[in-house]
């Protein structure tokens, strides 16, 4: 009971602090990203200027596939898991909540998820979506724009 109360108080303080940062408001517009994830993304990525591209930002979290090969014969392996374990876990859980709720939605992201699910396993699709969320967050941080929902093709 006491531990639950302490965790709740710490969570509330973190959320209140995140609500005071304007960038976190923009990040919460991303699907699957709430205040805790938004504050963790902002803490990890900053204004995005430290990364050349979204893939670099995603690599710092540990959500990109490792690659191996020489002579133009490259092979992609599983995700590296070399970055921020806590943030990666939060992002995967947020992505899992999005994947589980797509049903018959016709927005661009839901169509992309459905296409991925037709080719890959649920867990692989979830990690791919988490990777995509980091890249979108980097774009929001770097450009200063707001999230625009992808258009279905």
Secondary structure, 3 states (H helix, E strand, C coil): CHHHHHHHHHHHHHHHHHHCCHHHHHHCCCCCCCHHHHHHHHHHHCCCCCCCCHHHHHHHHCCCEEEEEECCEEEEEEECCCCCHHHHHHHHHHHHHHHHCCCCCCCHHHHHHHHHHHHCCHHHHHHHHHHHHHHHHHHHHHHCCCCCCCCCC
